[in-house]
């Protein structure tokens, strides 16, 4: 079965860096889009970054462009989110997400959130 395991959250100061990891299993990477979302209590979950397909195409939210980088180690079945120049507004629970289409039906899978806290 599809499983996503996110880790790497922690507490950092403004301007610091942190790297999140998402170990995936139970599916073929080529058939899925992988990405990161984040959520603050009381607010809607928002997309942060994603890898669209096996060609390596990526997308980023405007709020993190130039500061965050998504990458994949295919041999390790792991997706990373490198976060630099962190700001207090980056504080949130970050979630790993995988998406695919099976017989015309869109499928979504979520990992457990990992908390990132950026102090002033």
Secondary structure by P-SEA (a helix, b strand, c coil): cbbbbbcbbbbbcccbbbbbbbbbccccccccccbbbbbccccccccccccccccccccccccccccbbbbbcccccbbbbbbcccccccccbbbbbbbbbcccbbbbbbcbbbbbbbcc
